[in-house]
Amino acid sequence: MSANGISSSSNTKSQRQIAKLTYSQAKRKGQLINEANSAWTTNGVDNDQAGWYRARNVYDINALSLKYSDNSLGNNAETYDPLLPRRPWLTGGTAPVSVETAVTEATLDRLQTNYDAEDNVYLKPAGLASGGTITQWLDQSVFAHNLNSGGSARPTWHENVKNSLGVLRFDGVNDCLNINPVAWLNSIPQATFFIVCKPNATTGQSAMGSDNGDIRIFSDAGAWKVGMAGVTAGQASGTDANISAGNWYYMSVVYNGAGATDADKLRFKVNGNWITLSLSGTVGATTNASNTEFAVGCFNNTMFFDGDISEVLIFDTLLIDPEVSSIETYLSNKWAI
Ligand SMILES: [Ca+2]
């Protein structure tokens, strides 16, 4: 009971005595509430408990309302569990500054890869100078799904390229990074993935993708396309997915194999804008069962990407739309796109 004036040297002796008396009376009456830092109150409110529920169980108002407002929900028959533990800033006013602050803990647990070239910390060889050739792009998820390459297929790292951050530069000739095996992306019913890149060309180049065509984002005839669960897909109309060489893009693909329609199953955003997709066929219920490799910068050692790639995220789960938006806010702010 050092606080609340009892031992405060700025109080007079009589003030300290009154404080002691108040303390002992409250204790006798059962009104004493101990607070942090040896403070105490008698106001009936335990500040250590106040807000406990709110801090740990913040409702996602967007999730609550989505079912009823038809607001970009993939399938109106679905709903999100509004009682999921959720960080208070997920849909709040503060822009997320990291992947960790952009999604729920449960979603973060499903982050299979996060490649980020902002500095050379997650690159090999260690301490690489700007312009140097990398040997590995290290995964920042808990799974250590590191990308490798060899010989002349290795891209270079360049500091201070986009928003003062570093990027990997792919030569469009033979540069490509890959990881194998990839059991973690086989036969999965849901996935959400993102890439940040700057293409120097507008067709025939693959930013990322598995050997059997999953988790794919590539350029074709001047527009971005995606590949997932047995289909490729591009924009049905509009201009949002059109590519301007030399421009920076952040893209999001949301896949839910349990969706009611193909349009529910596969959704695509370019620089924050939803794309209406034209599909090559029926979207499968899962990804391919027998992918053996995932690559960044090419597709099956073809379609080599000419340009910069700075960040890639793959979750093997379905992110709800507020989480997709949070990741996009994080990416667009970070890379100034
Ligand atoms: Ca090369």
Residues whose N, C-alpha, C, O or C-beta is under 5 A from the ligand:
A	BS01	CA	S152 A153 R154 D171 N174 D175
